[in-house]
Amino acid sequence: MSAVEIGQSLPDSIRALTLLRADGESVSLASLIAKPAMVLVFLRHFGCLACREHVGLWKPHLAKFVELGVRVHFVGNGDVAHLREFIDKAGLTDASADVLTDPEQRVYAALGLENSVASVLSPGAMFNALRAVARGNIQTSVEGDPTQQGGVLIVDADGQVVLLHREARLGDYLPVEDALASVPLDR
């Protein structure tokens, strides 16, 4: 069982963990917690066909998050050079969302996100990979840990976990609409 569950306060030990920006600057999770909420979308690795698909599902909704006063942060686990390339390839250069990396996967582990060979090679994962290819996504390289799975974390301005989706296998995305509906409205 992870130390992080919905309805609980995000532990200080996790708030202190850091991610890297494209310029190499370190940023703590605590500094990303904002009003009305922090939204982190964890990707697998920066060369992954499922990650391109995942970002593609979120991009049409980014303006809705902005309207709610929320900044979406995509998080991968490759190195900073791969992060910079991913920002360009994914078309995230317009600053509608932030892209960060956790090369040592400390935040992934602290949140209990799946990391296993089975999560990549299961029949469900293979089906999802074929779906991603059919939608025009291709695997370009391995730019991070290929067995790491993603998820979505939403934390309100007080640091309470509002939503935590842990992907069980490649392509096991939370519908973006569910994430939007979970964003606490600033009252």
LUMMIRO-592586 format. One record per residue (C-alpha): x, y, z; residue number from 0. Coordinates in nm, 4 decimals, decimal comma. Layout:
BEGIN
+----------+----------+----------+------+
!        X !        Y !        Z ! resi !
+----------+----------+----------+------+
!        X !        Y !        Z !  NUM !
...
+----------+----------+----------+------+
***
This chain:
BEGIN
+----------+----------+----------+------+
!        X !        Y !        Z ! resi !
+----------+----------+----------+------+
!   0,0000 !   0,0000 !   0,0000 !    0 !
!   0,1300 !   0,3413 !  -0,0923 !    1 !
!   0,1656 !   0,6185 !   0,1614 !    2 !
!  -0,0502 !   0,8302 !  -0,0687 !    3 !
!  -0,4252 !   0,7858 !  -0,1045 !    4 !
!  -0,7199 !   1,0031 !  -0,2076 !    5 !
!  -0,8465 !   1,2232 !   0,0746 !    6 !
!  -0,5139 !   1,2337 !   0,2554 !    7 !
!  -0,2686 !   1,5180 !   0,2770 !    8 !
!   0,0289 !   1,4793 !   0,0458 !    9 !
!   0,3098 !   1,3887 !   0,2895 !   10 !
!   0,5880 !   1,6417 !   0,3454 !   11 !
!   0,8391 !   1,3779 !   0,2357 !   12 !
!   0,6742 !   1,3715 !  -0,1071 !   13 !
!   0,6230 !   1,7485 !  -0,1250 !   14 !
!   1,0003 !   1,7849 !  -0,0794 !   15 !
!   1,0801 !   1,5627 !  -0,3790 !   16 !
!   1,2050 !   1,7454 !  -0,6858 !   17 !
!   1,1540 !   1,7333 !  -1,0598 !   18 !
!   1,3648 !   1,8950 !  -1,3308 !   19 !
!   1,2618 !   2,1569 !  -1,5851 !   20 !
!   1,3962 !   2,1591 !  -1,9417 !   21 !
!   1,6667 !   2,4071 !  -1,8372 !   22 !
!   1,7839 !   2,1663 !  -1,5646 !   23 !
!   1,6368 !   2,3748 !  -1,2810 !   24 !
!   1,5133 !   2,1671 !  -0,9883 !   25 !
!   1,1580 !   2,2312 !  -0,8651 !   26 !
!   0,9926 !   2,0762 !  -0,5581 !   27 !
!   0,6427 !   1,9340 !  -0,5676 !   28 !
!   0,5548 !   2,1723 !  -0,2841 !   29 !
!   0,6305 !   2,4681 !  -0,5116 !   30 !
!   0,3892 !   2,3331 !  -0,7752 !   31 !
!   0,0924 !   2,3121 !  -0,5378 !   32 !
!  -0,1291 !   2,6010 !  -0,6379 !   33 !
!  -0,4784 !   2,7353 !  -0,6090 !   34 !
!  -0,7145 !   2,5759 !  -0,6971 !   35 !
!  -0,5109 !   2,2613 !  -0,7694 !   36 !
!  -0,1935 !   2,0990 !  -0,8969 !   37 !
!  -0,2359 !   1,8503 !  -1,1823 !   38 !
!   0,0497 !   1,6125 !  -1,2584 !   39 !
!   0,0173 !   1,3753 !  -1,5536 !   40 !
!   0,2837 !   1,1064 !  -1,5273 !   41 !
!   0,4057 !   0,9668 !  -1,8574 !   42 !
!   0,6113 !   0,6533 !  -1,9135 !   43 !
!   0,9291 !   0,7649 !  -2,0943 !   44 !
!   0,9900 !   1,0340 !  -2,3535 !   45 !
!   1,0309 !   0,8050 !  -2,6585 !   46 !
!   0,7192 !   0,6015 !  -2,5793 !   47 !
!   0,4366 !   0,5645 !  -2,8292 !   48 !
!   0,1851 !   0,5554 !  -2,5437 !   49 !
!   0,3203 !   0,8841 !  -2,4048 !   50 !
!   0,2635 !   1,0598 !  -2,7353 !   51 !
!  -0,0901 !   0,9215 !  -2,7398 !   52 !
!  -0,1438 !   1,0229 !  -2,3771 !   53 !
!  -0,0334 !   1,3825 !  -2,4373 !   54 !
!  -0,2457 !   1,3880 !  -2,7539 !   55 !
!  -0,5530 !   1,3002 !  -2,5473 !   56 !
!  -0,4809 !   1,5848 !  -2,3023 !   57 !
!  -0,3866 !   1,8607 !  -2,5475 !   58 !
!  -0,7417 !   1,9424 !  -2,6670 !   59 !
!  -0,8445 !   1,9934 !  -2,3025 !   60 !
!  -0,5565 !   2,2081 !  -2,1795 !   61 !
!  -0,7486 !   2,5314 !  -2,2406 !   62 !
!  -1,0265 !   2,4044 !  -2,0115 !   63 !
!  -0,7742 !   2,3538 !  -1,7321 !   64 !
!  -0,6396 !   2,7048 !  -1,7934 !   65 !
!  -0,9971 !   2,8414 !  -1,7677 !   66 !
!  -1,0197 !   2,6745 !  -1,4260 !   67 !
!  -0,6942 !   2,8437 !  -1,3242 !   68 !
!  -0,5004 !   2,5159 !  -1,3284 !   69 !
!  -0,1660 !   2,4444 !  -1,4891 !   70 !
!  -0,1104 !   2,0892 !  -1,6117 !   71 !
!   0,2375 !   1,9460 !  -1,5566 !   72 !
!   0,3390 !   1,6460 !  -1,7679 !   73 !
!   0,6106 !   1,4395 !  -1,5982 !   74 !
!   0,8379 !   1,1870 !  -1,7686 !   75 !
!   1,1398 !   1,0014 !  -1,6407 !   76 !
!   1,4102 !   1,0511 !  -1,9045 !   77 !
!   1,7045 !   1,2862 !  -1,8838 !   78 !
!   1,6815 !   1,6611 !  -1,9481 !   79 !
!   1,8034 !   1,6324 !  -2,3098 !   80 !
!   1,5209 !   1,3871 !  -2,3833 !   81 !
!   1,2771 !   1,6198 !  -2,2069 !   82 !
!   1,3703 !   1,9099 !  -2,4348 !   83 !
!   1,3270 !   1,6938 !  -2,7458 !   84 !
!   0,9919 !   1,5648 !  -2,6186 !   85 !
!   0,8570 !   1,9168 !  -2,5677 !   86 !
!   0,9236 !   1,9918 !  -2,9350 !   87 !
!   0,8014 !   1,6565 !  -3,0690 !   88 !
!   0,4824 !   1,6653 !  -2,8594 !   89 !
!   0,4045 !   2,0221 !  -2,9639 !   90 !
!   0,4112 !   2,1556 !  -2,6089 !   91 !
!   0,6209 !   2,4629 !  -2,6887 !   92 !
!   0,3294 !   2,7065 !  -2,6516 !   93 !
!   0,3464 !   2,7015 !  -2,2688 !   94 !
!  -0,0107 !   2,5713 !  -2,2313 !   95 !
!   0,1368 !   2,3044 !  -2,0050 !   96 !
!   0,4636 !   2,2412 !  -1,8282 !   97 !
!   0,6815 !   1,9369 !  -1,8964 !   98 !
!   0,9142 !   1,8093 !  -1,6257 !   99 !
!   1,1221 !   1,5005 !  -1,5631 !  100 !
!   1,1918 !   1,2704 !  -1,2705 !  101 !
!   1,4991 !   1,0851 !  -1,3987 !  102 !
!   1,5518 !   0,8942 !  -1,0734 !  103 !
!   1,1785 !   0,8104 !  -1,0520 !  104 !
!   1,1552 !   0,9146 !  -0,6882 !  105 !
!   0,8117 !   1,0755 !  -0,7259 !  106 !
!   0,6829 !   0,7783 !  -0,9276 !  107 !
!   0,7955 !   0,5395 !  -0,6516 !  108 !
!   0,6611 !   0,7580 !  -0,3687 !  109 !
!   0,3185 !   0,7621 !  -0,5345 !  110 !
!   0,3233 !   0,3858 !  -0,5861 !  111 !
!   0,3092 !   0,4030 !  -0,9662 !  112 !
!   0,3498 !   0,0649 !  -1,1351 !  113 !
!   0,6908 !  -0,0395 !  -1,2618 !  114 !
!   0,7135 !  -0,3935 !  -1,3992 !  115 !
!   0,7837 !  -0,5894 !  -1,7155 !  116 !
!   0,4354 !  -0,7434 !  -1,6928 !  117 !
!   0,2771 !  -0,3974 !  -1,7170 !  118 !
!   0,4363 !  -0,3588 !  -2,0607 !  119 !
!   0,4000 !  -0,7122 !  -2,1960 !  120 !
!   0,0529 !  -0,8145 !  -2,0752 !  121 !
!  -0,2186 !  -0,8776 !  -2,3376 !  122 !
!  -0,3937 !  -0,5548 !  -2,2316 !  123 !
!  -0,0727 !  -0,3561 !  -2,2724 !  124 !
!  -0,0121 !  -0,5089 !  -2,6154 !  125 !
!  -0,3669 !  -0,4225 !  -2,7234 !  126 !
!  -0,3179 !  -0,0645 !  -2,6021 !  127 !
!   0,0150 !  -0,0399 !  -2,7870 !  128 !
!  -0,1559 !  -0,1506 !  -3,1099 !  129 !
!  -0,4281 !   0,1093 !  -3,0490 !  130 !
!  -0,1618 !   0,3785 !  -3,0101 !  131 !
!   0,0075 !   0,2722 !  -3,3357 !  132 !
!  -0,3290 !   0,2709 !  -3,5153 !  133 !
!  -0,3733 !   0,6329 !  -3,4007 !  134 !
!  -0,0432 !   0,7266 !  -3,5638 !  135 !
!   0,1900 !   0,7094 !  -3,2652 !  136 !
!   0,5263 !   0,5421 !  -3,3077 !  137 !
!   0,7969 !   0,4281 !  -3,0722 !  138 !
!   1,1027 !   0,6383 !  -3,1536 !  139 !
!   1,3410 !   0,5249 !  -2,8826 !  140 !
!   1,3620 !   0,4400 !  -2,5145 !  141 !
!   1,4232 !   0,7642 !  -2,3274 !  142 !
!   1,3758 !   0,6667 !  -1,9664 !  143 !
!   1,2579 !   0,3497 !  -1,7903 !  144 !
!   1,0491 !   0,1411 !  -2,0348 !  145 !
!   0,8811 !  -0,0557 !  -1,7549 !  146 !
!   0,7565 !   0,2557 !  -1,5709 !  147 !
!   0,3850 !   0,3282 !  -1,5929 !  148 !
!   0,2189 !   0,6636 !  -1,5522 !  149 !
!  -0,0799 !   0,8097 !  -1,3779 !  150 !
!  -0,2521 !   1,1298 !  -1,2733 !  151 !
!  -0,2254 !   1,3149 !  -0,9418 !  152 !
!  -0,4479 !   1,6082 !  -0,8486 !  153 !
!  -0,3787 !   1,7884 !  -0,5221 !  154 !
!  -0,5866 !   2,0829 !  -0,3990 !  155 !
!  -0,4387 !   2,4114 !  -0,2740 !  156 !
!  -0,4336 !   2,2769 !   0,0835 !  157 !
!  -0,2258 !   1,9762 !  -0,0212 !  158 !
!  -0,5065 !   1,7197 !  -0,0066 !  159 !
!  -0,4987 !   1,4424 !  -0,2669 !  160 !
!  -0,8162 !   1,4825 !  -0,4713 !  161 !
!  -0,7403 !   1,2209 !  -0,7363 !  162 !
!  -0,4715 !   0,9587 !  -0,7830 !  163 !
!  -0,4888 !   0,7268 !  -1,0817 !  164 !
!  -0,2178 !   0,4645 !  -1,1089 !  165 !
!  -0,1936 !   0,3087 !  -1,4546 !  166 !
!  -0,1805 !  -0,0700 !  -1,4281 !  167 !
!  -0,0311 !  -0,1174 !  -1,7755 !  168 !
!   0,0802 !   0,0693 !  -2,0849 !  169 !
!  -0,2103 !   0,2781 !  -2,2168 !  170 !
!  -0,4287 !   0,2524 !  -1,9048 !  171 !
!  -0,5129 !   0,6233 !  -1,9086 !  172 !
!  -0,7585 !   0,8038 !  -1,6879 !  173 !
!  -1,0107 !   0,9826 !  -1,9121 !  174 !
!  -0,9203 !   1,3514 !  -1,9208 !  175 !
!  -1,2842 !   1,4368 !  -1,8524 !  176 !
!  -1,2564 !   1,2540 !  -1,5175 !  177 !
!  -0,9528 !   1,4636 !  -1,4287 !  178 !
!  -1,1352 !   1,7832 !  -1,5270 !  179 !
!  -1,4349 !   1,6869 !  -1,3136 !  180 !
!  -1,2026 !   1,6268 !  -1,0167 !  181 !
!  -1,0448 !   1,9725 !  -1,0185 !  182 !
!  -1,1722 !   2,1566 !  -0,7097 !  183 !
!  -1,3278 !   2,4863 !  -0,8023 !  184 !
!  -1,1843 !   2,7958 !  -0,6385 !  185 !
!  -1,4553 !   2,9296 !  -0,4157 !  186 !
+----------+----------+----------+------+
***
